[in-house]
Structure formats: structure tokens, C-alpha cells
Amino acid sequence: MGALSKALETTERARGHLYGFHQLTGTADFELDDAVRLLREAGHEEQAARVEREFVGRNVIPGHWTFQIIEAYNDTYYRPFAATERDIVGELAAGRDHLFEAGLKKARRTHSHPDHAPKPSDT
């Protein structure tokens, strides 16, 4: 169960990278507006038109903007994986997450030390 949850955590990180990719690509697309404007201001209309035509609003893969890649990833991989992990944790651990880490905390904390309380309300 811990390995399954760890794999889901890795998937969460991968998903975060997809959102980073999405945001950076969108930022670059808007930055192209400045590049086009500056090329035009410098008298390079042909080059400005080429950049505008070829790259402003361009698909990153055939038929897809980055948001569509994220939507497909969420629908076909992330959400089904997360739901399956939740089901299995519910079946095998009554829905409790991080059982291994909870055991580590219990074993490694210094009892009676105020900064090692077992729960937030026990301070």
C-alpha cells in the first residue's frame, strides 16, 4: 500500500510539472507578442509576420494546446489512479494515509518534549 501511495505522490509531482509546462508555454506565447511588436518597430515586418503566423497560438502537439494535454492526463490517468489508490487505502487501511510515516513519528519522537507532540492538539 505504501508503494502504491508513493507512486501516486510521484504522479502528483509529474502533474505539477505538466502545470509548469502549461504556464511556461502560455507565458512564452504572450511574450511572442512583444517579440512581434519589437520586430515591427525595428522595421522587420516580414520576420514579425512570420513569427506571428507560425508561433502565436500554435498547438504544442498536433491539435492540442497545453491545457488539453493536462485535461487528457487528468481524465485518463491521474483521476483514475487517484480514485483507485483511495479505494485501496479505504479497503486496507480504513482510509488512513501515511501509515509508515505515522509509525516513524511514533518511534522517532522524543516523548514529553513539547516540539515532539504526537498530535497538534497535544501541545
N, C-alpha and C positions, 0 to 999 in steps of 0.2 A: 504494500500500500504506500509506503514511503517513497519507493522508486517511482510509482505512478504519479504521486503528488509532485515529486521533484521534476519529472518530465513535464508536467503541466506548468510548473514555475518557469522552466526553460522556454516553454511555448509562450508564456506571458512576456518574457523578455524579447522573444522573436517578434511578437505582436507589437511591442513598443518600438522596435526597430522599424517595422513597417510604418508606424505612425510618424517616426522621424523621417523616413524616406518620403512619405507623403508631404509632410510640412516643408522639408527642404526643397523638394521638387516644385511645390507650389510657389515657394519664395523665389526660386530661380526663374520660374515663368514670369512672375511680376517684375523681377529685375531685368528681364529681357526688354520690358517696356522702356526702361531707362537707356539701355544699350541702343535700342532702335531710335529713340529720341536724340541721343547724343550723336549717333551716326548721321542722322538727318541734319542736325545743327552744324555738323562739320562738313556738310555738302556731299555726303556719301549716300545718296538716295538709293542707288541700286543695291548696295550692301544692306542698308536698312530694310528695304523691301524684302530682300532675300531672307534675312533673319526673321522678320515678322511673318512672312509666308510659311517658312519651313519649320519654325520652332515655337512661336507664341501659340499656346493652346494645343500643342501637339500631344498625341497619345504617347504614353511611355512604352507600351507594348501594343500590338495591333488591337484596336477597338477599346482600349482601356486607358482611363486616367488613373491616377494612384488611388483615389477613393474607391474605385470599382475593384481594384485588387484587394484592398482592405475588406470591403464588403464580401467579396467571394471567400477570402480567407476566414473571416468570421463565420459565415454561413456554412461553409463546407468542412472546416477543420476545427477552428477554435471553440465555437459554441458546442458542437457535438462532443468534443474532447472534454471540455469543462463539465458538461452535464454528466457524462459517463464517470468522470472522476468523482463528482459529487454523489452519484448513485452508489458507487463502490465504497466510498468513505461512509456514507449513510448505512450501508448494509453491514460493513465490517467493523466500524468504529463509532457507531451511533452518531455520526456526523461530526465527530471531534477531529479537528485538524491538528497537525504538528505534534503527534503523539511522541515521536522520537525526541523532538526538541523539548517538550514538556518534561520528559524523563531526564534529559540532560540538565535542565534547570534545577530540577529537584535534587539531582546528585551533586551538582557543582556549586550550588549556592551556599553561602555561609549562614547557617541558622542563627537567628537572633540579631543579625546585622541589619540595620534599618534600610540599607540600599540593596538588600537581597531578599526582600519580602516575596513570599510565594505568589501573591496576588496584589493588584493595585490597591484594593481596599484594605489590605493588611498593613498599611504603613503607619 
